[in-house]
Amino acid sequence: DMLGYEKDELIGMNLQKFVDGQGFKEIRRQTESRKKGKVSRYELVMFGKDGKPRIFQVSASPLWNEDGSFTGSLAIIMDVTERKRMEETLREGEEKFRKIFENANDSLIYLDTFGRIIEVNEKAIQTFGGSKEELLGKNFIKVGIFSLRDVPKLLSVFARILKGKEGYISLRIKNKKNQGLYLECSSSIIKVNNKLVGILVI
């Protein structure tokens, strides 16, 4: 079904018919490892009867004769073409998001649900006035740019955001270069499979 052949057509057919030169080299390499008693798991591009390529995950084990000599292989083959396409689409989407995130004109800060800084863009680093390393992994309250009087207000807003409510705040900071800046911050929650995983602060 996966290759588009009838069973009778496949019996006796050499695997070389379904792969290109590189694929057949891989089959031979994997077969040699099975002759040594090794189980192998690898990906292989195979061409169906219609000539279209599909990606397969192959799990193969050696078969032995009664005298202990190698007689062949037993392979379980899974078509992973659609999964690979989805992974590629997700990867392209992540790359696109990364470019937007990095090149935004506003400061973008991604926090986990504990308030730790997971990622920042270049504009946020400039606003902070220090290095990226000083920010990542640190709780946003402890980055050293907020006055003590603003901390209760910040924590209150953070708690409100975690409940899915509005997360707007304006305040004055003194960054690591001792520059006084006025900030307006808005936040939105990030969910995956309906589960809160983080907060994006602009």
Sine and cosine of phi, psi and omega as CSV:
sin_phi,cos_phi,sin_psi,cos_psi,sin_omega,cos_omega
0.00,0.00,-0.69,0.72,-0.06,-1.00
-0.92,0.39,-0.54,0.84,-0.04,-1.00
-0.98,-0.18,-0.16,0.99,0.06,-1.00
1.00,0.10,0.28,0.96,0.01,-1.00
-0.96,-0.27,0.36,-0.93,0.20,-0.98
-0.99,0.14,0.39,-0.92,-0.02,-1.00
-0.84,0.55,-0.70,0.71,-0.04,-1.00
-0.89,0.46,-0.49,0.87,0.02,-1.00
-0.95,0.31,-0.54,0.84,-0.07,-1.00
-0.98,0.20,-0.57,0.82,-0.05,-1.00
-0.86,0.51,0.82,-0.57,0.03,-1.00
1.00,0.05,-0.08,1.00,-0.03,-1.00
-0.99,0.14,0.68,-0.74,0.02,-1.00
-0.98,0.22,0.66,-0.75,0.00,-1.00
-0.86,0.52,-0.36,0.93,-0.02,-1.00
-0.86,0.50,-0.42,0.91,-0.02,-1.00
-0.93,0.37,-0.41,0.91,-0.12,-0.99
-0.99,-0.12,-0.10,1.00,-0.10,-1.00
-0.76,-0.65,0.24,-0.97,0.12,-0.99
-1.00,0.04,-0.07,-1.00,-0.06,-1.00
-0.86,0.50,-0.67,0.74,0.01,-1.00
-0.91,0.42,-0.64,0.76,0.01,-1.00
-0.90,0.43,-0.62,0.78,-0.01,-1.00
-0.94,0.34,-0.57,0.82,0.10,-1.00
-0.87,0.50,-0.65,0.76,0.01,-1.00
-0.91,0.41,-0.66,0.75,0.03,-1.00
-0.86,0.51,-0.71,0.71,-0.02,-1.00
-0.91,0.41,-0.64,0.77,0.02,-1.00
-0.90,0.44,-0.69,0.73,0.01,-1.00
-0.92,0.38,-0.60,0.80,0.02,-1.00
-0.89,0.45,-0.64,0.76,0.03,-1.00
-0.88,0.48,-0.62,0.79,0.02,-1.00
-0.93,0.36,-0.55,0.84,0.03,-1.00
-0.95,0.33,-0.51,0.86,0.07,-1.00
-0.88,0.47,-0.38,0.92,0.04,-1.00
-1.00,-0.03,0.13,0.99,0.06,-1.00
1.00,0.02,0.20,0.98,-0.04,-1.00
-1.00,-0.05,0.65,-0.76,0.13,-0.99
-0.99,0.11,0.67,-0.74,-0.03,-1.00
-0.83,-0.55,0.52,-0.86,0.05,-1.00
-0.67,-0.74,0.85,-0.53,-0.08,-1.00
-0.38,-0.92,0.20,-0.98,0.03,-1.00
-0.97,-0.23,0.57,-0.82,-0.08,-1.00
-0.58,-0.81,0.73,-0.68,0.11,-0.99
-1.00,0.02,0.83,-0.55,0.02,-1.00
-0.84,-0.55,0.52,-0.86,-0.04,-1.00
-0.96,-0.27,0.79,-0.62,0.00,-1.00
-0.97,0.22,-0.03,-1.00,0.00,-1.00
-0.88,0.48,-0.48,0.88,0.01,-1.00
-0.99,0.13,0.01,1.00,0.04,-1.00
1.00,0.08,-0.05,1.00,-0.03,-1.00
-1.00,0.10,0.67,-0.74,0.00,-1.00
-0.98,0.19,0.57,-0.82,0.13,-0.99
-0.69,-0.72,0.47,-0.88,-0.04,-1.00
-0.98,-0.19,0.78,-0.62,-0.02,-1.00
-0.86,-0.52,0.60,-0.80,0.16,-0.99
-0.99,-0.16,0.85,-0.52,-0.09,-1.00
-0.95,-0.32,0.80,-0.60,0.14,-0.99
-0.89,-0.46,0.92,-0.40,-0.14,-0.99
-0.83,-0.56,0.63,-0.77,0.02,-1.00
-0.82,-0.57,0.51,-0.86,0.02,-1.00
-0.97,0.24,0.51,-0.86,0.13,-0.99
-0.91,-0.41,0.63,-0.78,-0.09,-1.00
-0.85,-0.53,0.54,-0.84,0.15,-0.99
-0.97,0.24,0.17,-0.99,0.00,-1.00
-0.88,0.47,-0.49,0.87,0.00,-1.00
-0.99,0.11,0.06,1.00,0.05,-1.00
1.00,0.01,0.06,1.00,0.02,-1.00
-1.00,0.08,0.46,-0.89,-0.02,-1.00
-0.94,0.34,0.76,-0.64,-0.02,-1.00
-0.88,-0.48,-0.22,0.98,-0.01,-1.00
0.38,-0.92,-0.34,-0.94,-0.07,-1.00
-0.70,-0.72,0.49,-0.87,0.15,-0.99
-0.92,-0.38,0.87,-0.49,-0.08,-1.00
-0.86,-0.51,0.69,-0.72,0.17,-0.99
-0.97,-0.26,0.84,-0.54,-0.10,-0.99
-0.88,-0.47,0.82,-0.57,-0.02,-1.00
-0.90,-0.44,0.77,-0.64,0.04,-1.00
-0.98,0.20,0.91,-0.42,-0.04,-1.00
-0.91,-0.42,0.33,0.95,-0.06,-1.00
-0.84,0.55,-0.77,0.64,-0.06,-1.00
-0.91,0.41,-0.63,0.78,0.03,-1.00
-0.88,0.47,-0.67,0.75,0.02,-1.00
-0.90,0.43,-0.63,0.78,0.03,-1.00
-0.90,0.44,-0.66,0.75,0.03,-1.00
-0.90,0.44,-0.67,0.74,0.02,-1.00
-0.88,0.47,-0.65,0.76,0.01,-1.00
-0.91,0.41,-0.65,0.76,0.03,-1.00
-0.89,0.45,-0.68,0.73,0.03,-1.00
-0.90,0.44,-0.67,0.75,0.00,-1.00
-0.89,0.46,-0.68,0.74,0.03,-1.00
-0.90,0.43,-0.63,0.78,0.03,-1.00
-0.90,0.43,-0.64,0.77,0.02,-1.00
-0.91,0.41,-0.64,0.77,0.03,-1.00
-0.90,0.44,-0.64,0.76,0.00,-1.00
-0.91,0.43,-0.71,0.70,0.02,-1.00
-0.88,0.47,-0.65,0.76,-0.01,-1.00
-0.87,0.49,-0.67,0.74,0.01,-1.00
-0.91,0.43,-0.69,0.73,0.03,-1.00
-0.89,0.46,-0.71,0.71,-0.02,-1.00
-0.87,0.50,-0.76,0.65,-0.08,-1.00
-0.92,0.38,-0.59,0.81,-0.14,-0.99
-0.99,-0.14,0.11,0.99,-0.01,-1.00
-0.89,0.45,0.56,-0.83,0.01,-1.00
-0.98,0.22,-0.29,0.96,0.05,-1.00
-0.99,-0.16,0.37,-0.93,0.09,-1.00
-0.95,0.30,0.78,-0.62,0.05,-1.00
-0.87,-0.50,0.78,-0.63,-0.01,-1.00
-0.76,-0.65,0.79,-0.61,0.03,-1.00
-0.96,-0.27,0.86,-0.51,-0.02,-1.00
-0.94,-0.35,0.51,-0.86,0.18,-0.98
-0.99,0.11,-0.02,-1.00,-0.09,-1.00
-0.95,0.30,-0.10,1.00,0.07,-1.00
-0.99,-0.17,-0.01,1.00,0.00,-1.00
1.00,0.01,0.13,0.99,0.04,-1.00
-0.99,0.17,0.60,-0.80,-0.02,-1.00
-0.99,0.17,0.88,-0.47,-0.02,-1.00
-0.99,-0.10,-0.61,0.79,-0.02,-1.00
-0.41,-0.91,0.51,-0.86,0.06,-1.00
-0.64,-0.77,0.44,-0.90,0.09,-1.00
-1.00,-0.09,0.04,-1.00,-0.08,-1.00
-0.89,0.45,-0.61,0.79,-0.01,-1.00
-0.90,0.44,-0.62,0.79,0.03,-1.00
-0.91,0.41,-0.62,0.78,0.03,-1.00
-0.90,0.45,-0.66,0.75,0.03,-1.00
-0.89,0.46,-0.67,0.74,0.02,-1.00
-0.89,0.45,-0.67,0.74,0.01,-1.00
-0.89,0.45,-0.62,0.78,0.04,-1.00
1.00,0.09,0.12,0.99,0.04,-1.00
-0.80,-0.60,-0.50,-0.87,-0.03,-1.00
-0.98,-0.19,0.35,-0.94,0.06,-1.00
-0.89,0.46,-0.61,0.79,-0.03,-1.00
-0.88,0.48,-0.50,0.87,0.02,-1.00
-0.95,0.32,-0.33,0.95,-0.07,-1.00
-0.99,-0.13,-0.71,0.71,-0.15,-0.99
-0.89,0.46,0.74,-0.67,0.03,-1.00
1.00,0.09,-0.15,0.99,-0.04,-1.00
-1.00,-0.10,0.57,-0.82,0.10,-0.99
-0.91,0.42,0.68,-0.73,-0.10,-0.99
-0.85,0.52,-0.47,0.88,0.00,-1.00
-0.92,0.40,-0.46,0.89,-0.16,-0.99
-0.98,-0.19,0.32,0.95,-0.02,-1.00
-0.99,0.13,-0.12,0.99,0.14,-0.99
0.99,0.12,0.42,0.91,0.01,-1.00
-0.86,-0.51,-0.08,1.00,-0.03,-1.00
-0.97,-0.23,0.56,-0.83,0.09,-1.00
-0.98,0.22,0.46,-0.89,-0.04,-1.00
-0.86,0.50,-0.54,0.84,-0.04,-1.00
-0.93,0.36,-0.38,0.93,-0.01,-1.00
-1.00,0.04,-0.25,0.97,-0.08,-1.00
-0.87,0.50,-0.74,0.68,0.03,-1.00
-0.85,0.53,-0.64,0.77,0.01,-1.00
-0.91,0.42,-0.66,0.75,0.01,-1.00
-0.90,0.44,-0.69,0.72,0.00,-1.00
-0.91,0.41,-0.60,0.80,0.03,-1.00
-0.91,0.43,-0.69,0.73,0.02,-1.00
-0.90,0.43,-0.66,0.75,0.00,-1.00
-0.88,0.48,-0.69,0.72,0.02,-1.00
-0.89,0.45,-0.60,0.80,0.02,-1.00
-0.92,0.40,-0.65,0.76,0.01,-1.00
-0.89,0.45,-0.67,0.74,-0.01,-1.00
-0.87,0.49,-0.41,0.91,0.05,-1.00
-1.00,0.02,0.07,1.00,0.04,-1.00
1.00,0.09,0.26,0.97,-0.02,-1.00
-0.99,-0.12,0.10,-1.00,-0.05,-1.00
-0.86,0.50,0.66,-0.76,-0.05,-1.00
-0.82,-0.57,0.81,0.58,0.00,-1.00
-0.99,-0.17,0.65,-0.76,0.07,-1.00
-0.43,-0.90,0.57,-0.82,0.13,-0.99
-0.84,-0.54,0.65,-0.76,-0.03,-1.00
-0.32,-0.95,0.22,-0.98,0.02,-1.00
-0.96,-0.29,0.68,-0.74,0.05,-1.00
-0.82,-0.58,0.26,-0.96,0.20,-0.98
-0.84,-0.54,0.92,-0.38,-0.11,-0.99
-0.98,0.18,-0.07,-1.00,-0.10,-1.00
-0.92,0.39,-0.28,0.96,0.07,-1.00
-1.00,-0.09,0.18,0.98,0.02,-1.00
0.92,0.39,0.43,0.90,0.05,-1.00
-1.00,-0.04,0.72,-0.70,0.08,-1.00
-1.00,0.09,0.81,-0.58,-0.03,-1.00
-0.75,-0.67,0.59,-0.81,0.13,-0.99
-0.98,-0.18,0.78,-0.63,-0.03,-1.00
-0.88,-0.47,0.61,-0.79,0.22,-0.97
-0.90,-0.44,0.85,-0.53,-0.09,-1.00
-0.86,-0.50,0.73,-0.68,0.15,-0.99
-0.82,-0.58,0.48,-0.88,-0.11,-0.99
-0.70,-0.71,0.47,-0.88,0.11,-0.99
-0.65,-0.76,0.52,-0.85,-0.03,-1.00
-1.00,0.07,0.51,-0.86,0.04,-1.00
-0.94,-0.35,0.82,-0.57,0.01,-1.00
-0.88,-0.48,0.58,-0.81,0.12,-0.99
-0.79,-0.61,0.83,-0.56,-0.08,-1.00
0.80,0.61,0.66,0.75,0.03,-1.00
0.92,0.39,0.25,0.97,0.02,-1.00
-0.93,-0.38,0.75,-0.66,0.00,-1.00
-0.92,0.39,0.85,-0.53,-0.02,-1.00
-0.88,-0.48,-0.27,0.96,-0.01,-1.00
-0.04,-1.00,-0.04,-1.00,-0.03,-1.00
-0.71,-0.70,0.74,-0.67,0.09,-1.00
-0.97,-0.23,0.85,-0.53,-0.01,-1.00
-0.96,-0.30,0.79,-0.62,0.08,-1.00
-0.93,-0.37,0.00,0.00,0.00,0.00
